[in-house]
Amino acid sequence: MGNDVLQLMDELKVDKAVLLGHSMGGYIALSIAQRHPERLNAFGLIHSTAYPDSEEGKEKRLRAVSTIQTEGIVHFVDGLVPGLFAPEHVESLSAQVTRVKEIGYQTAPQGATGAALAMRERPDRRDVLSATPLPVLLVAGEKDAVIPPEQAIGKVFTLKQQRKHTEALSELDELLRRQFGLNLSLLNSLPAEDVIEMFRFRGVIEVDNLQQAARLIEEEAYIYNEKSKVEGIDDHEKMESEDEALILSILTKSASKTAVDLSHNRKKQYVLEDGVPVSFLVELGIMSEEGRVLARKYDKFRQINRFLEMHELFDQIESSVMNPLLSHGILKERFSALATDAIRAKLLDLMGYKTQLLEFIDMEHTPKNILIRAILIWSGLVQTCFQGSLDEMLRWSLLAIFALLTAMLASRANGAQWFACGWQMAGGLLVLSGVLAACGVLPLPYGVMRTADPEISSAGARLGGLLQYPNAYGAVAGMYALERLVAAARAIARPLSAGRLIAALLPLMPAQAALLLSESRGAWLATGCAAVAAFALQRRGARLPLLLATAAPLACAAWLYRQLAAAQLAPAPVPGLLALAGSWAAALLGTLLLCRLWHSGARARAAALTATGLAGITATALAVASTADRMAAGVGTGLSRLQMWRDALKLWTEAPWMGHGGETWRSMFRAIQSSPYVGGEFTPNSTESWGSWPLDRVEESQPGTILNKP
């Protein structure tokens, strides 16, 4: 849906806009702010939240999907809409309730279930709010039962009385108009700087007392505490009603992140201090007789201080080598400013920050066009990195112990038989449990990953099975399917009884179905390459049995995948079980028939080969038809993966031998990424292992954890 909004902006030729999202629209606004912040001047969440669904909320989403599928959209809407209004207003606002219901009735059931499942799997985007440089407006209703106010972060407009989820949206325009003299349509037509100024300086704060609040906002140290007074505002300047309180603040970091030590920060020190009377400033009308700078003259106060600062710097700059440069006043001023920024960056380096000087444009406040970007990479985080390195040591030690036990078992008598038994039990458990979960028979929490992003899943759901991760599950299912395929081909090549042949073929179709249901393109590619290699390495007489063993199970697995994908891997249990049983039986019977034809005369062999070719074409057509949308939309994620690996290689080259400490990629990727990544699904395990050893250099940044972990 975020892509739809961007396409609409492109059609309307709107480069940047102020985006306000209500309820589910807030999730879309957060997605756009995360992936395409350059398209926004500002954004707001109206009765929405950056928090993910709780476990209870996820269960409610699944119950909603079940209600829509079993009882229809009308029954679902009739139960949902009254809860969006305050109980005492359901009857008095009956026309509005009916109108909202009519809108809901027009929603397609598949779209409603897809939206519910997408909201269920949405990631935690509190980091987007805390890290965005854009102005953010959060609106919450005090009595809203859908999105309670405590799920809003930072700055909140509390609407008066007992407004609920839908009613409060109509109050927003009135609130903006009353407090700011603005309306929603006007905000969309304003540039970002005008929006910032209007939200900073209009409404609740008196003009004469604005200077301190403006300075606090400018210094990014204006932190809101709901139970405390706003610093610098007198009691008589408060709003008449707490129900209509308007709070301005800079968003703070979420509580889930490690607090950053900012004790080295200091307040801006001016040559002429605020609060100390200066006679000529009083005469110019910039300062009161008590020494308080008037808000409307605060820019002039800063400008005069800037002039005095540069005058002091000019007297201190002396260099015979740079006399040609320093003989010009304007160049001397520019050099002083740049030298100051260079010294600040160096001090930040000494404090443990990784600094970078960037160019930016702020026409109102400064002509310097220099921004210091600083990211804390080690101070106070040695313990975190040390813990990450210990975790990596435990993981690799566990793998080493497993390899040692494997070697010990292989050296014993009957060790190969124990390996075969363990492999069949583990593979059968993973495959069968996953397929039964996809058919709606076996409840498997987190066994199915659901998403509304077509770049991640064309069906809206991907099978993760007991591993709870589709890519890893697809890789394991692919290995198991290949092993069973080779075993089945060997059985077909020899004249065996039907019972022994069925025993060899039994796990093959479910394994192929599990591989398809994972929708892991990497697992598909790896399995396909391995299958081609296995075919090429077979003796000439054993190649055709390999094709015969593949044909019927693969065609039936593709048909089952198409049926389950149409139901978003959430069919009713009975139809799902019938589809699994039918496709499984068809795969076994089809392979038995091909085997019998293969061991008959030449004409029967030709018929078997023809049937094999038709089955292969059918399987390919079904698989391609079901995944064409994702293959077409997956170019962005593919390029993003390539960009991730490039950034990871760059990080590795910084310390290829000494390392950065444990959990390197998870904590440092935001500091080194060259551009925003498309999608949120990426496995950093290999990049983690690059930078984890040894422990004598445990440096780590703390810009946040990877989203949707990933």
Rosetta blueprint (number, residue, H / E / L):
1 M L
2 G H
3 N H
4 D H
5 V H
6 L H
7 Q H
8 L H
9 M H
10 D H
11 E H
12 L L
13 K L
14 V L
15 D L
16 K L
17 A E
18 V E
19 L E
20 L E
21 G E
22 H E
23 S L
24 M H
25 G H
26 G H
27 Y H
28 I H
29 A H
30 L H
31 S H
32 I H
33 A H
34 Q H
35 R H
36 H L
37 P H
38 E H
39 R H
40 L E
41 N E
42 A E
43 F E
44 G E
45 L E
46 I E
47 H L
48 S L
49 T L
50 A L
51 Y L
52 P L
53 D L
54 S L
55 E H
56 E H
57 G H
58 K H
59 E H
60 K H
61 R H
62 L H
63 R H
64 A H
65 V H
66 S H
67 T H
68 I H
69 Q H
70 T H
71 E H
72 G L
73 I H
74 V H
75 H H
76 F H
77 V H
78 D H
79 G H
80 L H
81 V H
82 P H
83 G H
84 L H
85 F L
86 A L
87 P H
88 E H
89 H H
90 V L
91 E L
92 S L
93 L L
94 S H
95 A H
96 Q H
97 V H
98 T H
99 R H
100 V H
101 K H
102 E H
103 I H
104 G H
105 Y H
106 Q L
107 T L
108 A L
109 P H
110 Q H
111 G H
112 A H
113 T H
114 G H
115 A H
116 A H
117 L H
118 A H
119 M H
120 R H
121 E L
122 R L
123 P L
124 D L
125 R L
126 R H
127 D H
128 V H
129 L H
130 S H
131 A H
132 T L
133 P L
134 L L
135 P L
136 V E
137 L E
138 L E
139 V E
140 A E
141 G E
142 E L
143 K L
144 D L
145 A L
146 V L
147 I L
148 P L
149 P H
150 E H
151 Q H
152 A L
153 I L
154 G L
155 K L
156 V L
157 F E
158 T E
159 L E
160 K L
161 Q L
162 Q L
163 R L
164 K L
165 H L
166 T L
167 E H
168 A H
169 L H
170 S H
171 E H
172 L H
173 D H
174 E H
175 L H
176 L H
177 R H
178 R H
179 Q H
180 F H
181 G L
182 L L
183 N L
184 L H
185 S H
186 L H
187 L H
188 N L
189 S L
190 L L
191 P L
192 A H
193 E H
194 D H
195 V H
196 I H
197 E H
198 M H
199 F H
200 R H
201 F H
202 R L
203 G L
204 V L
205 I L
206 E L
207 V H
208 D H
209 N H
210 L H
211 Q H
212 Q H
213 A H
214 A H
215 R H
216 L H
217 I H
218 E H
219 E L
220 E L
221 A L
222 Y L
223 I L
224 Y L
225 N L
226 E L
227 K L
228 S L
229 K L
230 V L
231 E L
232 G L
233 I L
234 D L
235 D H
236 H H
237 E H
238 K L
239 M L
240 E L
241 S L
242 E H
243 D H
244 E H
245 A L
246 L E
247 I L
248 L L
249 S L
250 I L
251 L L
252 T L
253 K L
254 S L
255 A L
256 S L
257 K L
258 T L
259 A L
260 V L
261 D L
262 L L
263 S L
264 H L
265 N L
266 R L
267 K L
268 K L
269 Q L
270 Y L
271 V L
272 L L
273 E L
274 D L
275 G L
276 V L
277 P L
278 V L
279 S H
280 F H
281 L H
282 V H
283 E H
284 L L
285 G L
286 I L
287 M E
288 S L
289 E L
290 E L
291 G L
292 R L
293 V E
294 L L
295 A H
296 R H
297 K H
298 Y H
299 D H
300 K H
301 F H
302 R H
303 Q H
304 I H
305 N H
306 R H
307 F H
308 L H
309 E H
310 M H
311 H H
312 E H
313 L H
314 F H
315 D H
316 Q H
317 I L
318 E L
319 S L
320 S L
321 V L
322 M L
323 N H
324 P H
325 L H
326 L H
327 S L
328 H L
329 G H
330 I H
331 L H
332 K H
333 E H
334 R H
335 F H
336 S H
337 A H
338 L H
339 A H
340 T H
341 D H
342 A H
343 I H
344 R H
345 A H
346 K H
347 L H
348 L H
349 D H
350 L H
351 M L
352 G L
353 Y E
354 K E
355 T E
356 Q E
357 L E
358 L E
359 E E
360 F L
361 I L
362 D L
363 M L
364 E L
365 H L
366 T L
367 P L
368 K L
369 N L
370 I E
371 L E
372 I E
373 R E
374 A E
375 I E
376 L E
377 I L
378 W L
379 S L
380 G L
381 L L
382 V H
383 Q H
384 T H
385 C H
386 F H
387 Q H
388 G H
389 S H
390 L H
391 D H
392 E H
393 M H
394 L H
395 R H
396 W H
397 S H
398 L H
399 L H
400 A H
401 I H
402 F H
403 A H
404 L H
405 L H
406 T H
407 A H
408 M H
409 L H
410 A H
411 S L
412 R L
413 A L
414 N L
415 G H
416 A H
417 Q H
418 W H
419 F H
420 A H
421 C H
422 G H
423 W H
424 Q H
425 M H
426 A H
427 G H
428 G H
429 L H
430 L H
431 V H
432 L H
433 S H
434 G H
435 V H
436 L H
437 A H
438 A H
439 C L
440 G L
441 V L
442 L L
443 P L
444 L L
445 P L
446 Y L
447 G L
448 V E
449 M E
450 R E
451 T L
452 A L
453 D L
454 P L
455 E L
456 I L
457 S L
458 S L
459 A L
460 G L
461 A E
462 R E
463 L E
464 G L
465 G H
466 L H
467 L H
468 Q L
469 Y L
470 P H
471 N H
472 A H
473 Y H
474 G H
475 A H
476 V H
477 A H
478 G H
479 M H
480 Y H
481 A H
482 L H
483 E H
484 R H
485 L H
486 V H
487 A H
488 A H
489 A H
490 R H
491 A H
492 I H
493 A H
494 R L
495 P L
496 L L
497 S L
498 A H
499 G H
500 R H
501 L H
502 I H
503 A H
504 A H
505 L H
506 L L
507 P L
508 L H
509 M H
510 P H
511 A H
512 Q H
513 A H
514 A H
515 L H
516 L H
517 L H
518 S L
519 E L
520 S L
521 R H
522 G H
523 A H
524 W H
525 L H
526 A H
527 T H
528 G H
529 C H
530 A H
531 A H
532 V H
533 A H
534 A H
535 F H
536 A H
537 L H
538 Q L
539 R L
540 R H
541 G H
542 A H
543 R H
544 L H
545 P H
546 L H
547 L H
548 L H
549 A H
550 T H
551 A H
552 A H
553 P H
554 L H
555 A H
556 C H
557 A H
558 A H
559 W H
560 L H
561 Y H
562 R H
563 Q H
564 L H
565 A H
566 A H
567 A L
568 Q L
569 L L
570 A L
571 P L
572 A L
573 P H
574 V H
575 P H
576 G H
577 L H
578 L H
579 A H
580 L H
581 A H
582 G H
583 S H
584 W H
585 A H
586 A H
587 A H
588 L H
589 L H
590 G H
591 T H
592 L H
593 L H
594 L H
595 C H
596 R H
597 L H
598 W H
599 H L
600 S L
601 G L
602 A H
603 R H
604 A H
605 R H
606 A H
607 A H
608 A H
609 L H
610 T H
611 A H
612 T H
613 G H
614 L H
615 A H
616 G H
617 I H
618 T H
619 A H
620 T H
621 A H
622 L H
623 A H
624 V H
625 A H
626 S H
627 T H
628 A H
629 D H
630 R H
631 M H
632 A H
633 A H
634 G L
635 V H
636 G H
637 T H
638 G H
639 L H
640 S H
641 R H
642 L H
643 Q H
644 M H
645 W H
646 R H
647 D H
648 A H
649 L H
650 K H
651 L H
652 W H
653 T H
654 E H
655 A L
656 P L
657 W L
658 M L
659 G L
660 H L
661 G L
662 G L
663 E L
664 T H
665 W H
666 R H
667 S H
668 M H
669 F H
670 R H
671 A H
672 I H
673 Q L
674 S L
675 S L
676 P L
677 Y L
678 V L
679 G L
680 G L
681 E L
682 F L
683 T L
684 P L
685 N H
686 S H
687 T H
688 E H
689 S H
690 W H
691 G L
692 S L
693 W L
694 P L
695 L L
696 D L
697 R L
698 V L
699 E L
700 E L
701 S L
702 Q L
703 P L
704 G L
705 T L
706 I L
707 L L
708 N L
709 K L
710 P L
